[in-house]
Amino acid sequence: MRRIQFIIFAIIILFSSAMNGQCVVSATSSGGNAAYTQVYVLADASGIILDENSTGTFNLGVTTGTYQIHALNYDPANPPSPLPSGAIGASVNTIGSVTMGCFNADFTTDFITRVCTSCIQDNDVCINDDIMASTSGWNMSYTQVYVLADDSGNFVAQNSTGIFPSTSLTIGNTYQVHALNYDPSDPPSPLPSGLSVGDPLSNVTGGCFNADFLTDYVCFNIINCACTPTPVCSDSDIVATSSGGNSSYTQVYVLADEMGNFVAQNATGTFSAVALTVGDTYHVHALNYNPADPPSPLPSGLSVGDPLSDVTGGCFNADFLTDYVCFNIINCSCTPTTVCKEADIVATSSGGNSSYTQVYVLADDTGNFVAQNATGTFPAGILTVGNIYQVHALNYNPADAPSPLPSGLSVGDPLSDITGGCFNADFLTDYVCYQIDCCATGSGFVR
């Protein structure tokens, strides 16, 4: 039997309303044998076949739930038996159970999973941003509360504002916000405030409240909008790995600058940091593509500075541009500048946010606090001859300052005590060094 493997790429469109909406899922696939017959199979979450067609578009009406879409690519001269059309209500594993025939070996394992909900609106929210929901048309003499639930309608939290922090939520998960408008003289029991995390919202019963509480809600998808960089010494290597790609496809790693422009590519995910810029952040993307249907151009065909978005066409992982890891290049071996004891240490910094507050922090060679000011100039006369000192630049949002600020530290406190708030991520790792020297000339006493 000829083995055919391919990845399904899908565009999912969800139309829904509380009562009369439609949930439509559409899937297309690439990488199959064009001379073979292609059919799409809709299954429920347990793999039971619900429908099949040649278009990949299924109208689920108002039925909510979790679904799978499988693509079957088979030789019409040697088809499996039964085919999906003869196995409605049976498991996807039934296909080919009577006669194996010739079809793609990953039919049962390579599929798209999608959830159909009754959301009147679907929103993406960056992790660490707030979910914000509001509603209109409610009874002003009643009490209004908002309830956050998971995608199965189980309680997470409730408040009177509709604003929920996403910090403790899970990236990739979808959450619902329901509005409960109830008569305070005849409230439901229990109220959402009486629920425990994980309890179904359907436990809220009795009393007088809006009948669409359970069915009329908005959805929020928690996504990762920022990449937290891993520090890498400038004389070391960036090392990135990836899992979950198609093992029969070609895997390459692409190094890009912070704007997503091409720097280099290889098959290992290891890039030397020697030629990279200290202080800059770099991304590594994993490209997993079908060698029989590659994108054009491949990353190897890009020039330094070309946007990675130029890689188009062919069959490759849809998250190539959006799923990446970050690395910040730092100077791990600071070569000290000699400063005479009779002179001043003078340090400057560029590249900070001009609307933020900039301060300079003097530390000893182990990163413990000595002094701070807004100028970067420190008299060397108060320091110890022969010792090495560091100057760090702290650029922070005055509306969201770290705590403590350097001015709140005592001499000898580690600079790593400065946490929280919004400030430059390289504060601890990007600094300049100075060694105090006795530069006086001559000898004898002055009388």
C-alpha positions in Angstrom: 0.0 0.0 0.0 1.3 3.4 -0.9 1.7 5.6 2.2 0.5 9.2 1.9 0.9 11.8 4.6 -0.3 15.3 4.7 -1.1 18.1 7.1 -4.6 19.6 7.2 -4.7 23.4 7.2 -8.1 24.8 8.0 -10.0 28.0 8.1 -12.7 27.8 10.6 -15.7 30.2 10.4 -18.1 30.3 13.4 -21.4 32.1 13.1 -23.6 32.0 16.1 -26.2 33.7 18.2 -28.0 32.7 21.4 -30.9 31.0 19.7 -30.9 31.0 15.9 -27.2 31.1 14.9 -25.3 28.8 12.7 -22.0 27.1 13.3 -20.1 26.3 10.1 -16.7 24.6 10.0 -14.6 24.5 6.9 -11.4 22.6 6.3 -9.1 22.3 3.3 -6.0 20.1 3.1 -2.8 20.1 1.0 -0.2 17.5 0.4 -2.5 14.7 -0.7 -2.2 12.8 -4.0 -4.1 15.0 -6.6 -4.9 11.9 -8.6 -6.7 10.3 -5.7 -10.2 11.0 -4.3 -10.4 13.5 -1.5 -13.2 13.4 1.1 -13.6 15.2 4.4 -15.1 13.5 7.5 -16.8 15.2 10.4 -16.6 13.4 13.7 -17.5 14.2 17.3 -14.9 14.5 20.0 -14.7 10.7 20.5 -14.1 10.1 16.8 -17.7 9.0 15.8 -18.4 9.9 12.2 -21.3 12.4 11.9 -21.0 13.4 8.2 -18.8 13.3 5.1 -18.5 15.3 1.9 -16.1 16.4 -0.8 -16.1 20.1 0.2 -14.8 20.1 3.8 -17.7 22.5 4.8 -20.1 21.3 7.4 -23.1 23.3 8.8 -23.7 22.2 12.3 -26.8 24.4 12.9 -27.0 25.5 16.5 -25.4 22.3 17.9 -22.6 23.2 20.2 -19.7 20.9 21.1 -16.2 19.8 20.1 -15.6 18.3 16.6 -12.9 16.7 14.5 -12.4 17.1 10.8 -10.4 14.4 9.1 -9.3 14.3 5.4 -9.3 11.0 3.6 -7.2 10.8 0.4 -7.6 7.4 -1.2 -6.9 5.5 -4.5 -10.2 5.2 -6.3 -8.9 2.1 -8.0 -8.2 0.5 -4.6 -10.5 2.2 -2.1 -10.8 1.2 1.6 -14.0 -0.5 2.7 -16.1 0.8 4.3 -15.8 4.4 3.0 -17.0 7.1 5.4 -20.3 7.4 3.5 -21.1 3.8 4.6 -19.8 4.3 8.2 -21.9 7.2 9.6 -22.3 6.6 13.3 -19.3 4.4 13.4 -15.7 5.2 14.6 -13.2 6.7 12.2 -11.1 3.6 12.9 -13.8 1.6 11.0 -12.6 3.0 7.6 -10.7 0.3 5.8 -11.5 -2.3 8.5 -13.1 -4.7 5.9 -10.8 -4.0 3.0 -7.6 -1.9 3.7 -7.3 -0.4 0.2 -4.9 2.5 -0.3 -5.3 5.7 1.7 -3.3 8.2 3.8 -2.0 6.4 6.9 -2.5 9.5 9.1 -6.3 9.7 8.4 -7.3 9.0 12.0 -4.5 10.8 13.7 -4.1 14.0 11.7 -7.2 16.2 12.1 -8.5 19.6 13.1 -10.3 20.0 16.4 -12.8 22.8 16.8 -15.3 23.9 19.3 -18.7 25.3 18.3 -20.2 27.6 20.9 -23.2 30.0 21.1 -21.0 33.0 21.4 -22.5 36.2 20.1 -18.9 37.6 19.8 -15.4 36.0 19.7 -12.4 38.1 20.9 -8.7 37.5 21.3 -7.1 38.7 24.5 -3.3 38.9 25.1 -2.2 37.0 28.3 -1.7 39.6 31.1 -4.3 41.9 29.5 -7.8 42.1 30.9 -10.9 40.5 29.6 -13.5 43.3 29.3 -17.2 42.6 28.7 -20.2 44.8 28.9 -23.9 44.4 28.1 -26.9 46.7 27.4 -30.7 46.3 27.7 -30.8 44.9 31.2 -33.3 45.9 33.9 -31.7 48.9 35.8 -33.6 48.1 39.0 -32.1 44.6 39.1 -28.6 43.6 40.2 -26.1 43.1 37.4 -23.1 40.7 37.7 -20.7 39.2 35.2 -19.6 35.6 35.4 -16.4 34.2 33.9 -16.6 30.6 32.8 -14.4 28.1 31.0 -15.4 26.8 27.5 -17.6 24.1 29.0 -19.6 26.7 31.0 -18.1 26.0 34.4 -17.6 28.8 36.9 -14.2 30.6 37.1 -15.0 34.0 38.7 -17.6 36.7 39.0 -17.8 40.5 39.6 -19.9 43.5 38.9 -17.6 45.2 36.4 -17.1 42.6 33.6 -13.4 43.1 33.8 -11.3 40.0 34.6 -7.5 39.7 34.6 -6.2 37.0 32.3 -2.9 36.5 34.3 -4.1 33.2 35.9 -5.9 31.9 32.8 -4.4 29.4 30.3 -3.0 30.5 27.0 -4.8 28.8 24.1 -8.0 28.3 26.1 -11.4 30.0 25.4 -13.4 31.6 28.2 -17.0 32.8 28.3 -18.5 35.9 30.1 -22.2 35.7 31.0 -24.3 38.6 32.3 -26.6 37.8 35.1 -29.4 40.3 35.8 -31.5 39.3 38.7 -34.2 40.7 41.1 -32.4 41.3 44.4 -35.7 40.6 46.2 -36.0 37.2 44.5 -32.5 36.1 43.6 -31.4 32.8 42.2 -29.9 30.2 44.6 -27.1 29.8 44.6 -25.8 33.1 43.2 -22.6 32.8 41.2 -20.7 34.1 44.2 -21.8 30.9 46.0 -20.3 28.7 43.3 -16.9 27.0 43.5 -14.4 27.0 40.6 -15.4 24.2 38.2 -19.1 24.2 39.2 -21.5 24.4 36.2 -23.2 27.7 35.7 -26.4 25.7 35.2 -26.4 25.3 39.0 -27.8 28.9 39.2 -31.5 28.3 39.3 -34.7 29.6 40.9 -35.6 33.2 41.6 -36.1 35.9 38.9 -33.3 36.5 36.4 -32.7 36.9 32.7 -33.7 33.7 30.9 -30.7 33.9 28.5 -28.1 33.9 31.2 -26.7 30.5 30.1 -27.0 30.9 26.4 -26.1 34.6 25.7 -22.4 35.2 26.2 -19.2 36.4 24.7 -16.1 34.4 24.2 -12.4 35.4 24.8 -9.5 33.4 23.4 -6.3 33.8 25.5 -3.3 34.2 23.3 0.4 34.9 23.8 1.1 38.3 22.3 4.6 38.7 23.6 7.7 36.5 23.8 9.8 36.6 27.0 13.4 36.5 25.9 16.0 34.1 27.2 19.3 35.9 27.9 22.2 34.5 25.8 25.8 35.6 26.3 27.3 37.3 23.2 30.2 34.7 23.1 27.8 31.8 23.3 25.1 30.1 21.1 21.4 30.5 20.7 19.9 27.0 21.0 16.2 26.3 20.0 14.3 23.1 19.6 10.8 22.3 18.4 8.4 19.3 18.8 5.1 18.3 17.2 6.2 18.7 13.6 5.5 16.1 10.9 8.5 13.8 11.0 8.2 13.0 7.3 8.5 16.7 6.5 11.6 18.8 6.3 12.4 20.9 9.5 14.5 24.0 9.4 15.0 26.8 12.0 15.1 30.4 11.0 16.7 33.2 13.0 15.1 36.6 12.7 15.5 40.1 14.2 12.8 41.5 16.5 10.9 42.8 13.5 10.6 39.4 12.0 13.3 40.0 9.3 15.6 37.2 8.2 19.0 36.8 9.7 20.0 33.1 9.2 18.6 29.6 8.9 19.8 26.0 9.5 18.6 22.5 10.3 19.8 22.4 13.9 18.3 25.4 15.7 21.8 26.4 17.0 23.0 29.9 16.0 26.2 31.6 17.1 25.6 34.8 19.0 29.1 36.2 18.2 28.0 38.3 15.2 24.7 39.4 16.8 24.2 42.8 18.5 24.4 43.0 22.3 21.2 44.3 23.7 19.1 43.2 20.8 16.4 40.5 20.8 16.2 37.8 18.2 13.5 35.2 17.3 13.8 31.6 16.2 11.0 30.2 14.1 10.6 26.5 13.2 9.5 25.8 9.6 8.1 22.3 9.0 7.3 21.8 5.3 6.4 19.1 2.8 9.5 18.6 0.6 7.2 17.6 -2.3 5.3 20.9 -2.0 7.7 23.4 -0.4 7.0 27.1 0.1 8.7 29.6 -2.3 11.0 31.1 -1.4 12.4 28.8 1.2 14.3 30.7 4.0 17.5 29.7 2.3 16.4 31.9 -0.6 16.0 35.0 1.6 18.5 37.8 2.0 19.4 39.2 5.4 16.7 41.8 6.2 13.9 40.2 4.1 10.7 39.7 6.0 9.9 36.1 6.9 6.4 36.8 5.6 7.9 36.4 2.1 7.8 32.6 2.7 4.5 31.7 1.2 2.8 28.9 -0.9 3.4 25.2 -0.6 2.5 23.1 2.4 4.0 24.1 5.8 3.0 24.7 9.4 0.5 27.6 9.6 2.0 29.0 12.8 5.5 29.5 11.3 5.3 33.3 11.7 3.5 33.5 15.0 5.0 30.7 17.1 8.6 31.4 18.0 11.1 31.7 20.9 13.0 34.8 21.8 16.6 35.4 22.9 18.2 38.6 24.3 21.9 39.0 23.6 23.9 40.1 26.6 27.4 40.9 27.5 28.5 38.3 30.1 32.1 39.4 30.4 32.4 43.1 31.2 35.9 44.5 30.5 36.4 47.3 33.0 37.5 50.9 32.1 40.1 52.3 34.4 39.0 55.4 36.3 41.4 57.4 38.5 40.4 57.8 42.1 40.6 61.6 41.6 38.1 61.5 38.7 34.5 60.5 38.1 32.8 57.4 36.7 30.7 58.7 33.8 28.2 56.4 32.2 25.5 57.1 29.5 22.8 55.0 28.0 20.7 55.1 24.8 17.7 53.3 23.4 15.5 53.7 26.5 11.9 54.8 26.3 12.0 58.6 26.4 8.6 58.9 28.1 9.9 56.7 31.0 12.1 57.7 33.9 15.8 57.0 33.6 18.1 56.4 36.6 21.6 55.0 36.9 22.6 52.5 39.5 26.2 52.0 40.8 26.8 48.4 42.1 29.8 46.4 43.3 31.3 43.6 41.2 28.7 41.1 42.6 25.7 43.3 41.7 25.0 44.8 45.1 23.8 48.3 45.4 26.2 51.2 46.1 24.5 54.4 44.9 22.0 55.8 42.3 21.3 59.1 40.5 19.8 60.5 37.4 23.1 61.6 35.7 25.2 58.5 35.5 28.2 60.4 37.1 29.6 59.0 40.3 32.7 60.3 42.1 35.4 57.6 42.3 37.0 59.2 45.4 34.4 57.4 47.6 35.2 54.0 46.1 37.9 51.5 46.8 41.1 51.5 44.7 41.5 48.2 42.9 37.8 47.2 43.0 35.6 46.9 40.0 32.2 48.6 39.9 29.2 48.2 37.6 26.8 50.9 36.3 23.3 49.8 35.3 20.7 51.9 33.6 17.1 51.5 34.8 14.4 52.8 32.4 11.0 52.5 34.1 7.4 53.5 33.6 6.6 56.1 36.3 3.0 55.0 36.3 4.0 51.4 36.9 7.3 51.6 38.8 9.2 48.6 40.2 9.2 48.1 43.9 11.5 48.9 45.5 13.1 51.6 43.3 16.9 51.8 43.6 16.5 54.7 46.0 14.7 52.4 48.4 17.7 50.0 48.6 20.4 50.0 51.2 24.1 49.7 50.4 24.9 46.0 49.9 21.3 45.0 48.8 21.3 43.0 45.6 19.9 44.8 42.5 17.8 41.7 41.9 15.6 42.9 44.7 14.2 45.4 42.1 11.1 43.6 40.7 7.6 44.2 39.6 6.3 47.1 37.5 7.4 47.9 34.0 11.1 48.4 33.3 13.8 47.4 30.8 14.3 43.6 30.9 18.1 43.9 30.5 18.5 46.1 33.7 20.5 43.4 35.5 22.4 42.0 32.6 23.4 45.0 30.5 25.9 47.2 32.3 29.4 48.8 32.0 32.3 48.2 34.3 34.9 50.5 35.9 38.1 49.7 37.9 39.3 52.3 40.4 43.0 53.1 40.1 45.4 55.3 42.0 46.7 57.6 39.2 48.5 60.2 41.2 52.1 61.0 40.1 55.1 62.3 42.1 56.2 61.5 45.7 57.1 63.2 49.0 55.1 65.3 51.3 53.4 68.6 50.7 54.0 71.0 53.6 
